Amino acid sequence: MNYIFVLLASFAGFLTVNNEKDTKRKNFLILIYASLIGIALLFSFGEFIGQFIYRVENL
């Protein structure tokens, strides 16, 4: 589910930033979308590590 969110956020970010003329606003939007995508990827990575540790401990 997180990968679908990352894909949709990337697509929305591209469409939003693509038509923006003001450079300050463009940089701000890039920062917002990059933060959202980064948080989603870190959450997914943390979940993967947690499941791995659980499987190793409960063999």
C-alpha positions as CSV (number, residue, x, y, z in Angstrom):
1,M,0.0,0.0,0.0
2,N,2.9,2.4,0.8
3,Y,4.3,2.0,-2.7
4,I,1.0,3.0,-4.3
5,F,1.0,6.1,-2.0
6,V,4.6,6.9,-3.1
7,L,3.7,6.5,-6.8
8,L,0.6,8.7,-6.4
9,A,2.5,11.4,-4.4
10,S,5.3,11.4,-7.0
11,F,2.8,11.8,-9.8
12,A,0.9,14.6,-8.0
13,G,4.2,16.3,-7.2
14,F,5.3,16.2,-10.8
15,L,2.0,17.6,-12.0
16,T,2.0,20.3,-9.4
17,V,5.6,21.4,-9.9
18,N,5.5,21.1,-13.6
19,N,3.2,24.2,-14.1
20,E,4.6,26.3,-11.3
21,K,6.4,29.6,-12.5
22,D,7.5,31.0,-9.1
23,T,10.9,29.4,-8.1
24,K,10.4,29.9,-4.3
25,R,7.0,28.2,-4.4
26,K,8.3,25.5,-6.7
27,N,11.2,24.7,-4.2
28,F,8.7,24.7,-1.3
29,L,6.4,22.3,-3.1
30,I,9.4,20.0,-4.0
31,L,10.4,20.0,-0.3
32,I,6.9,19.1,0.8
33,Y,6.5,16.3,-1.7
34,A,10.0,15.0,-1.0
35,S,9.2,14.9,2.7
36,L,6.0,13.0,2.2
37,I,7.6,10.5,0.0
38,G,10.6,10.1,2.3
39,I,8.4,9.5,5.4
40,A,6.4,6.9,3.5
41,L,9.6,5.1,2.4
42,L,11.1,5.2,5.9
43,F,7.9,3.8,7.3
44,S,7.9,1.0,4.8
45,F,11.6,0.3,5.5
46,G,11.0,0.3,9.3
47,E,8.1,-2.1,8.9
48,F,10.3,-4.5,6.8
49,I,13.1,-4.4,9.4
50,G,10.5,-5.0,12.2
51,Q,9.1,-8.1,10.4
52,F,12.6,-9.4,9.8
53,I,13.6,-9.1,13.4
54,Y,10.3,-10.8,14.5
55,R,10.9,-13.7,12.1
56,V,14.6,-14.1,13.3
57,E,13.6,-14.1,17.0
58,N,10.7,-16.5,16.6
59,L,12.2,-19.3,14.5
